[in-house]
Amino acid sequence: MGGSTSTARPGGIVSVMAVASIVASLMQTLVVPLVGELPRLLHSTASDASWVITATLLAGAVTTPVTGRLGDLYGKRRMMLVCTAPLIAGSVICSLAGSLTPMIVGRGLQGMGMGLIPLGISALRDLLPPDRLGPSIALMSSSMGIGGALGLPVSAAVAEYASWRVLFWGSAVLSVLIAVLIRLLVPPTPPLPREGAAGRLDVPGALGLGAGLVCLLLGVSKGADWGWAGGTTLGLLGAAVLVLLVWGRWELRVREPLVDLRVTARRQVLLTNLASIVVGFSMYAQALIVMQILQLPAATGYGLGQSMLAAGLWMAPSGLMMMAVSPLGARLSAARGPKVTLIAGSLVMALGYGSSMALLGSAWGMLVVTCVCSLGVGLAYGAMPALIMGAVPRSETAAANSFNTLMRSIGTTVSAAVVGVILSQMTIRLGAHTLPSEAGFRVGMLVGCGAALAAAAVTMALPARPGDHAAGDEAAAPVSPARR
């Protein structure tokens, strides 16, 4: 193992991490172009076929905190390799699926690989010299936007001009490539158990958090289908509250918790996680709305009549903007601290949403809106891991980053539910079809703008002190192979 890492260089490590982040985030948008066709392809109803997307969300939310903690206990690079296994297996299962059940299983396995992203960001703290850490975190964080933005047009093109199974065979090949690159180019990272601890996984804590998250996210994501006042929805949300309260009490009493809630309650960590929920909400709202406006028929008077492929191409530049802004965000964080960068990112997102009030009428206007919003997301996503790592001990890095990723996922899930309610309540009739109205889209964008401003307000309450930088304790770090 050591022979492949002795010549490792920081540039190679960062490149591998960025590619891994792109591939992992690509999995989330992989099936979007197929949503309308899934019932026919899998011989199921539209409601049942929606589990293909829900399974990925639930599996990722439940397993990401666990893989993060295991990364601290057994080494982040080792757990990154472990995360590629379900990505590969899930892709192969989906490519061979002929019915709904194996597709759901495969998509659930792909969701289990989502922990790759926070593990990679956390590993940078162990492997890079201080002067490379900030820019590398920003680059890897922004690469998630590349995967999400490019996933739509690539998947749409493949689905339109080739067999849908090619999408999953391609994702399997990419996942194998990532595993090989991590094995060859990323040095081993040392296990970092908590001081004075035996280094054991909190299994009851993992099961409790998983059960609470399943109830919460299932209730939120399926509430529109089941009815928000329905017994199933209310039962799940009530169970989520109860289970998570019991889980929190357990975590405070156990010696080696899955999530150290005392660390999570620190002002900087708590407020950053809260801001992450709101940023995740704001980021996802515009993606949901703009994609629909682009594809609605022009006969509505506000739809732009684009095909799925064309709509994906109009949105692709937004991912590139995230990558382009990452060096600026890193320099701003180095000069003024990641708190300022997160505030700036939130305000830029609000500006993008505000501009939509004048730009909803054309595809070029939508391009401007998504690019401005993505500039803000790029700044914000690069700052959040830096804020988290600047406030937690090294032994908590992967667990804390994974929990922060979970907070963003909760924000996007709530965003989908809220925007869905708005668009389902504000509608027009076009022939035999009921469609979201222009007023509904505008209200949705204003809600996204409000969420971005709320993120800025929460961030302003963060403490401002020199130790906020992620590199603040790098001097005490052991010398890694990449630094020699």
SEVEXMAR-155892 format. One record per residue (C-alpha): z, y, x; residue number from 1. Coordinates in steps of 0.02 Angstrom, whole numbers, padded with zeros to 5 digits. Layout:
% SEVEXMAR-155892
       zz       yy       xx    nr
        Z        Y        X   NUM
...
END
This chain:
% SEVEXMAR-155892
       zz       yy       xx    nr
    00000    00000    00000     1
    00044    00120    00138     2
   -00121    00095    00228     3
   -00221    00181    00093     4
   -00111    00333    00089     5
   -00088    00377    00270     6
   -00242    00487    00271     7
   -00207    00564    00100     8
   -00240    00750    00087     9
   -00175    00871   -00045    10
   -00352    00914   -00102    11
   -00393    00733   -00135    12
   -00230    00705   -00228    13
   -00258    00856   -00341    14
   -00438    00805   -00376    15
   -00385    00630   -00429    16
   -00247    00701   -00540    17
   -00368    00823   -00622    18
   -00496    00687   -00657    19
   -00358    00575   -00727    20
   -00304    00716   -00842    21
   -00483    00744   -00902    22
   -00507    00559   -00939    23
   -00339    00541   -01029    24
   -00370    00695   -01138    25
   -00548    00634   -01172    26
   -00473    00485   -01264    27
   -00399    00601   -01396    28
   -00568    00672   -01453    29
   -00667    00513   -01424    30
   -00675    00458   -01606    31
   -00691    00630   -01689    32
   -00881    00615   -01712    33
   -00855    00443   -01789    34
   -00725    00492   -01919    35
   -00850    00503   -02062    36
   -00932    00338   -02013    37
   -00775    00236   -01979    38
   -00754    00171   -02158    39
   -00931    00100   -02153    40
   -00919    00035   -01974    41
   -00750   -00048   -02002    42
   -00773   -00101   -02183    43
   -00622   -00002   -02242    44
   -00575    00147   -02350    45
   -00571    00324   -02281    46
   -00381    00329   -02300    47
   -00358    00167   -02202    48
   -00484    00222   -02069    49
   -00380    00378   -02034    50
   -00253    00262   -01950    51
   -00376    00251   -01804    52
   -00325    00429   -01759    53
   -00144    00417   -01817    54
   -00112    00262   -01710    55
   -00158    00356   -01551    56
   -00044    00501   -01597    57
    00106    00389   -01636    58
    00086    00275   -01485    59
    00070    00424   -01367    60
    00221    00513   -01440    61
    00333    00359   -01434    62
    00286    00298   -01259    63
    00265    00461   -01162    64
    00453    00498   -01145    65
    00483    00316   -01094    66
    00347    00315   -00960    67
    00413    00480   -00895    68
    00588    00411   -00872    69
    00519    00253   -00792    70
    00420    00364   -00674    71
    00582    00444   -00614    72
    00664    00273   -00596    73
    00524    00173   -00514    74
    00401    00300   -00444    75
    00275    00410   -00533    76
    00122    00341   -00446    77
    00171    00163   -00494    78
    00191    00214   -00676    79
    00024    00307   -00673    80
   -00058    00144   -00624    81
    00037    00056   -00763    82
   -00028    00187   -00888    83
   -00209    00148   -00843    84
   -00186   -00033   -00901    85
   -00171    00007   -01088    86
   -00312    00134   -01071    87
   -00426   -00001   -01004    88
   -00367   -00136   -01125    89
   -00375   -00020   -01276    90
   -00551    00037   -01233    91
   -00614   -00142   -01217    92
   -00531   -00196   -01380    93
   -00608   -00047   -01473    94
   -00780   -00082   -01401    95
   -00772   -00261   -01468    96
   -00690   -00218   -01635    97
   -00780   -00269   -01793    98
   -00642   -00226   -01916    99
   -00502   -00100   -01940   100
   -00354   -00196   -01867   101
   -00419   -00221   -01689   102
   -00481   -00041   -01686   103
   -00307    00022   -01732   104
   -00229   -00091   -01599   105
   -00353   -00028   -01468   106
   -00325    00154   -01512   107
   -00137    00127   -01506   108
   -00155    00058   -01330   109
   -00259    00208   -01280   110
   -00120    00319   -01345   111
    00004    00228   -01234   112
   -00094    00289   -01084   113
   -00065    00473   -01126   114
    00090    00474   -01015   115
   -00030    00481   -00869   116
   -00042    00671   -00885   117
    00142    00724   -00871   118
    00170    00590   -00739   119
    00028    00663   -00636   120
    00094    00840   -00652   121
    00268    00781   -00602   122
    00201    00683   -00453   123
    00127    00843   -00382   124
    00306    00905   -00353   125
    00338    00755   -00239   126
    00172    00752   -00149   127
    00117    00931   -00115   128
    00181    01069   -00001   129
    00257    01219   -00092   130
    00107    01333   -00067   131
   -00009    01209   -00155   132
    00105    01164   -00299   133
    00079    01311   -00418   134
   -00113    01314   -00411   135
   -00120    01124   -00424   136
   -00009    01119   -00580   137
   -00116    01254   -00660   138
   -00277    01162   -00617   139
   -00217    00994   -00684   140
   -00147    01073   -00842   141
   -00310    01163   -00877   142
   -00411    01005   -00846   143
   -00340    00939   -01009   144
   -00447    01070   -01096   145
   -00602    01007   -01006   146
   -00574    00831   -01071   147
   -00541    00890   -01248   148
   -00687    01012   -01254   149
   -00817    00901   -01171   150
   -00762    00750   -01272   151
   -00836    00819   -01433   152
   -01017    00848   -01379   153
   -01023    00695   -01266   154
   -00953    00582   -01401   155
   -01067    00660   -01533   156
   -01221    00635   -01423   157
   -01178    00454   -01386   158
   -01137    00418   -01568   159
   -01302    00497   -01624   160
   -01420    00422   -01495   161
   -01336    00258   -01446   162
   -01216    00128   -01515   163
   -01041    00191   -01550   164
   -00976    00048   -01444   165
   -01047    00135   -01290   166
   -00911    00267   -01311   167
   -00775    00139   -01282   168
   -00864    00044   -01145   169
   -00885    00211   -01057   170
   -00700    00252   -01078   171
   -00656    00080   -01007   172
   -00762    00113   -00852   173
   -00685    00285   -00829   174
   -00510    00213   -00845   175
   -00547    00081   -00713   176
   -00615    00219   -00600   177
   -00455    00319   -00621   178
   -00348    00167   -00578   179
   -00448    00138   -00419   180
   -00439    00321   -00367   181
   -00251    00329   -00396   182
   -00227    00168   -00297   183
   -00331    00228   -00150   184
   -00298    00415   -00140   185
   -00126    00451   -00214   186
    00022    00412   -00099   187
    00171    00316   -00168   188
    00307    00425   -00241   189
    00488    00376   -00213   190
    00602    00322   -00356   191
    00725    00460   -00396   192
    00873    00392   -00497   193
    01003    00516   -00554   194
    01142    00546   -00429   195
    01280    00417   -00445   196
    01181    00315   -00573   197
    01124    00134   -00564   198
    00948    00178   -00616   199
    00930    00085   -00781   200
    00819    00124   -00930   201
    00912    00174   -01087   202
    00833    00044   -01202   203
    00933    00090   -01360   204
    00889    00272   -01328   205
    00704    00229   -01310   206
    00706    00130   -01472   207
    00800    00266   -01565   208
    00686    00405   -01507   209
    00534    00300   -01548   210
    00595    00262   -01724   211
    00638    00445   -01756   212
    00469    00505   -01692   213
    00372    00378   -01794   214
    00460    00434   -01952   215
    00437    00618   -01912   216
    00255    00616   -01857   217
    00203    00491   -01989   218
    00281    00598   -02125   219
    00200    00757   -02059   220
    00027    00684   -02022   221
    00014    00582   -02184   222
    00106    00702   -02300   223
   -00055    00777   -02368   224
   -00123    00604   -02414   225
    00040    00538   -02487   226
    00096    00701   -02567   227
    00224    00817   -02488   228
    00345    00789   -02631   229
    00313    00601   -02636   230
    00451    00477   -02606   231
    00370    00402   -02451   232
    00346    00571   -02365   233
    00519    00636   -02406   234
    00597    00468   -02360   235
    00514    00467   -02190   236
    00562    00647   -02152   237
    00740    00616   -02208   238
    00749    00458   -02103   239
    00682    00556   -01954   240
    00823    00683   -01967   241
    00955    00547   -01983   242
    00888    00437   -01843   243
    00864    00583   -01722   244
    01041    00646   -01755   245
    01111    00473   -01717   246
    00998    00462   -01564   247
    01059    00630   -01501   248
    01240    00575   -01518   249
    01200    00416   -01421   250
    01111    00511   -01283   251
    01261    00625   -01260   252
    01380    00477   -01243   253
    01281    00353   -01137   254
    01296    00363   -00948   255
    01109    00355   -00909   256
    01017    00429   -01059   257
    00831    00420   -01085   258
    00830    00610   -01107   259
    00973    00707   -01030   260
    01008    00823   -01177   261
    01127    00928   -01073   262
    00984    00969   -00955   263
    00867    00993   -01103   264
    00992    01115   -01180   265
    00984    01230   -01029   266
    00915    01396   -01086   267
    00756    01390   -00982   268
    00714    01211   -01031   269
    00760    01232   -01215   270
    00661    01392   -01239   271
    00511    01326   -01142   272
    00507    01171   -01253   273
    00521    01280   -01408   274
    00379    01390   -01344   275
    00278    01232   -01310   276
    00291    01179   -01492   277
    00227    01347   -01550   278
    00089    01355   -01417   279
    00033    01180   -01467   280
    00028    01237   -01648   281
   -00074    01391   -01607   282
   -00194    01301   -01491   283
   -00240    01168   -01619   284
   -00261    01283   -01769   285
   -00417    01369   -01703   286
   -00495    01205   -01649   287
   -00476    01134   -01825   288
   -00542    01291   -01911   289
   -00687    01336   -01796   290
   -00758    01160   -01797   291
   -00763    01162   -01988   292
   -00842    01335   -02000   293
   -00978    01284   -01878   294
   -01023    01130   -01980   295
   -01008    01193   -02159   296
   -01176    01225   -02244   297
   -01246    01401   -02235   298
   -01259    01398   -02426   299
   -01073    01435   -02433   300
   -01108    01610   -02365   301
   -00991    01586   -02216   302
   -01031    01413   -02149   303
   -01147    01407   -01999   304
   -01240    01244   -02037   305
   -01223    01166   -01864   306
   -01235    00979   -01830   307
   -01087    00888   -01753   308
   -01176    00887   -01584   309
   -01221    01072   -01593   310
   -01044    01118   -01649   311
   -00973    01020   -01503   312
   -01089    01111   -01383   313
   -01035    01280   -01452   314
   -00853    01233   -01419   315
   -00880    01153   -01247   316
   -00875    01319   -01148   317
   -00696    01347   -01206   318
   -00639    01201   -01098   319
   -00728    01275   -00948   320
   -00637    01438   -00978   321
   -00471    01348   -00962   322
   -00524    01281   -00793   323
   -00590    01451   -00737   324
   -00428    01542   -00778   325
   -00313    01419   -00688   326
   -00321    01506   -00516   327
   -00281    01673   -00599   328
   -00134    01595   -00689   329
   -00070    01519   -00526   330
   -00079    01686   -00436   331
    00008    01775   -00580   332
    00147    01644   -00580   333
    00168    01660   -00391   334
    00178    01849   -00401   335
    00277    01875   -00561   336
    00344    01705   -00611   337
    00282    01577   -00739   338
    00377    01667   -00878   339
    00257    01814   -00865   340
    00109    01696   -00862   341
    00167    01608   -01021   342
    00192    01775   -01109   343
    00019    01832   -01053   344
   -00060    01670   -01111   345
    00022    01683   -01282   346
   -00036    01863   -01305   347
   -00214    01819   -01253   348
   -00214    01680   -01383   349
   -00156    01805   -01514   350
   -00298    01921   -01461   351
   -00424    01781   -01483   352
   -00359    01743   -01657   353
   -00359    01928   -01702   354
   -00540    01947   -01646   355
   -00590    01810   -01767   356
   -00566    01930   -01912   357
   -00725    02019   -01856   358
   -00819    01871   -01778   359
   -00816    01731   -01907   360
   -00994    01762   -01963   361
   -01093    01691   -01816   362
   -01093    01547   -01693   363
   -01088    01671   -01549   364
   -00936    01752   -01627   365
   -00851    01582   -01640   366
   -00893    01553   -01456   367
   -00804    01715   -01409   368
   -00652    01671   -01515   369
   -00633    01496   -01441   370
   -00659    01559   -01262   371
   -00529    01696   -01278   372
   -00405    01577   -01359   373
   -00437    01449   -01223   374
   -00407    01578   -01087   375
   -00235    01601   -01163   376
   -00206    01414   -01178   377
   -00255    01390   -00996   378
   -00128    01519   -00939   379
    00009    01448   -01051   380
   -00021    01265   -01009   381
   -00014    01302   -00823   382
    00151    01396   -00839   383
    00250    01274   -00946   384
    00267    01131   -00818   385
    00316    01260   -00686   386
    00454    01327   -00797   387
    00517    01152   -00836   388
    00516    01093   -00655   389
    00601    01253   -00599   390
    00751    01212   -00708   391
    00779    01024   -00690   392
    00835    00918   -00543   393
    00703    00817   -00451   394
    00771    00656   -00528   395
    00727    00723   -00702   396
    00552    00791   -00664   397
    00443    00660   -00750   398
    00561    00635   -00897   399
    00574    00823   -00927   400
    00385    00850   -00913   401
    00352    00704   -01029   402
    00474    00774   -01157   403
    00385    00943   -01143   404
    00218    00855   -01176   405
    00298    00776   -01329   406
    00348    00949   -01392   407
    00166    01007   -01380   408
    00111    00852   -01475   409
    00235    00891   -01614   410
    00163    01067   -01621   411
   -00016    01005   -01640   412
    00037    00880   -01774   413
    00127    01014   -01875   414
   -00023    01129   -01851   415
   -00141    01000   -01924   416
   -00027    00979   -02074   417
   -00003    01167   -02106   418
   -00186    01210   -02084   419
   -00231    01062   -02194   420
   -00118    01126   -02333   421
   -00192    01302   -02321   422
   -00372    01241   -02327   423
   -00338    01118   -02468   424
   -00258    01254   -02575   425
   -00387    01391   -02544   426
   -00555    01316   -02595   427
   -00723    01350   -02676   428
   -00843    01238   -02771   429
   -01018    01208   -02702   430
   -01112    01093   -02818   431
   -01008    00937   -02838   432
   -00906    00973   -02681   433
   -00742    01065   -02656   434
   -00740    01156   -02489   435
   -00615    01269   -02398   436
   -00646    01452   -02438   437
   -00678    01590   -02314   438
   -00512    01667   -02364   439
   -00428    01501   -02322   440
   -00503    01501   -02148   441
   -00449    01681   -02120   442
   -00271    01643   -02175   443
   -00270    01492   -02058   444
   -00325    01601   -01912   445
   -00193    01731   -01952   446
   -00060    01594   -01955   447
   -00122    01539   -01782   448
   -00109    01721   -01723   449
    00069    01731   -01788   450
    00113    01570   -01698   451
    00045    01640   -01534   452
    00148    01799   -01555   453
    00301    01691   -01594   454
    00271    01596   -01431   455
    00269    01761   -01336   456
    00431    01816   -01421   457
    00519    01651   -01379   458
    00460    01662   -01199   459
    00528    01838   -01180   460
    00702    01766   -01209   461
    00685    01655   -01055   462
    00798    01699   -00909   463
    00713    01796   -00770   464
    00777    01749   -00599   465
    00696    01703   -00432   466
    00742    01519   -00452   467
    00627    01501   -00603   468
    00481    01449   -00494   469
    00439    01265   -00487   470
    00439    01268   -00299   471
    00616    01335   -00294   472
    00695    01177   -00225   473
    00548    01115   -00123   474
    00638    01147    00039   475
    00750    01000    00007   476
    00606    00883   -00031   477
    00571    00733    00080   478
    00411    00745    00179   479
    00274    00648    00091   480
    00123    00568    00174   481
    00016    00709    00107   482
    00114    00838    00206   483
    00104    00755    00374   484
END
